[in-house]
């Protein structure tokens, strides 16, 4: 039996959609891409990988905020 992780499938779809030329995208196409990215974020957020990314981004934001003071 073959199982496909939905988050991995969405990541592949996102990469394929973003490789297209910007001029070839319609407004509707861009909205669909944003929706797919949001769903991907919701699926990845509760995982260990998602938590690691959130920690790194949080530390980066904290560092940038402190550097700006």
Secondary structure, 3 states (H helix, E strand, C coil): CCCCCHHHHHHHHHHHHHCCCHHHCCHHHHHHHHHHHHHHHHHHHCCHHHHHHHHHHHHHHHHHHHHCC
